[in-house]
Amino acid sequence: MKKRLASAKNPYLRKALKAQLKIAKKIRDLKRQLLESPRSMRAAIRAKIAKYKVALKKASKKVTKVAIKVDALKVRKLKAKLAKAKSPVFRKLLKAKLKALKKVAYLRKKLAAAKSPKAKAALKKLLKAAKAKLAKAAAKVKKVVAKCNCAF
């Protein structure tokens, strides 16, 4: 979670990730407390852990929802950039990036809706590959922009 929070740029996503991380830390602290506490207190601590686990699940769902919205926003921004672009080389690169971004957004939605662990594992694998493809496309766009040092 910390790694994802560090790389997140969208303020809404950052807020959701911080809330999720806060709850996860609380659970970690309670588990440590459980080991050190006397038997009479353990039941109460376990109940608190169960309550926070429910909250963590809710926070994780919120992060997923926000991430999907952020993906949609990225697609809209890229479409606007593509509409303004005049250079055929740059347009081609932007189209490739847009296609990869749409694939990532689609797979994120499918992963959020997936129920079985097998399906989730398969989708995570596909999502990882799609993210790699997106990173490659983004790097190409960045390289062309840096090489030309101008707006297309």
N, C-alpha and C positions, 0 to 999 in steps of 0.2 A: 504494500500500500504506500509506503514511504517513497518508493521509487516512482510510482505512478504520480504521486502528488508533486514530486520534484519536476516531472516532465510536463505536467498539466499547465496550460496557459489560460484557459477559459476560467474566469472568476467563479462562475456557477459550479463548474466541475471541481474546482479547487475547494470550494466551500463544502460540497457534498463529500469529497474525499477526506477533508479534515474532520468532519463529523464522524465518518466511518472509522477513521484512525483513532479518534478519541475514545470511541466505544470499545474498539479492539484492545486499546491499552488498559482500559478499565477492567475488561475481562481478564487480561494477563495479570494485573495486579491482584484481582480477587482470587485467581488460581494460586498465586504465590501465598496469599493470606490464608487460603484454605489449608495449605501444607503446614503452616506454622501455628494454626489455631487449635485450641482444645476441642475435643469431640463435641462438647455441648454447643459450640458455635458453628460447627460445620454445616448443619442443616440450613441455617439461616444464610450462610455464605453461598451454598449451592443454589438456594432459591434466587439470590441476587444474580448469580452467574446465569441461571436460566432466563431471568428477566432481561439481562443485557444481551444474551444471545438472540433473543427475539428482536430486540432493538437493532442489533447488528445486521440481522437478515433484512430488516426494513431499510436500513441505511444502505445496504448493498444494492437493493432494488432501486433505490433513489439514484445511486451512482450510475447504474446501468441506464436508467431513463434519461438522465442528464447527458450521459455519453452519447446516446442515440441522437439527442437534440443537437449536441455539439457537432456531430458528424453531418447532420442535415444542414447546419449553418455553414460548415466548411464547403459542402457541395454547392450551396447557393453563392458563396463568395467566389468560388472557382469558376462557376458558370458566368458570373458577371465579368470576371477577368478575361475569360475566353471570348465573351461578346465584344470586349474592347480591343482585343488583340488583332493586329493587322498582318503581322509576319506569318507566312505559311509554316515556317519551321517551328516558330513558337506556338502557333495554334495546334500543330500536330503533337507537340510535347504536352501542352495543356490538356488536350483531349485524352492522351494516354494517362495522365495524372488523374483526370476526372473519372475515367473508367475504373482505375484502381481504387480511388476513393469511394466510388459508389459500391464497389465489390466489398470493401471493408465495412461500410455502413450496413449493407445488406446482411453480411455474415454476423455482425454484431446483433442485429435485430433477431436473426434466426437463433443465435446462441441464447439470447434472453428468453426466447419462447420455448427453447428445447427443454424436454422433461427428463429423458433417460440419460444416465451417465455416459453410455456408449455414444449417443448422438452428440452430447456436449463435447466429448473428447475429440470426435471427428471434426466438429465445427471449430474447435480451438486450433486444431492442426491446420485446417483450411484458412482460418483467420490469421494465423502466424505467417503463412505463406503469402497471403494477400497483403499483409502489412509490409512484408519485405519487398514485394513488388511496388507498393506505394512509395516506400522509402527510395527505391531505385529511381522511380519516375520523378519524384520530388528533387532528387539529387541532380538529375539531368536538367530539369528546369532551372535549378539554382546555378548550375554550371554555365548554361547558355546566357542567363541574365548577367552573371559575373563577367563572362567573356566579352559580352557586348557592352556591359555597363550602361544600359539604357532601358527604358520602358518600351515594350513592344506594342 
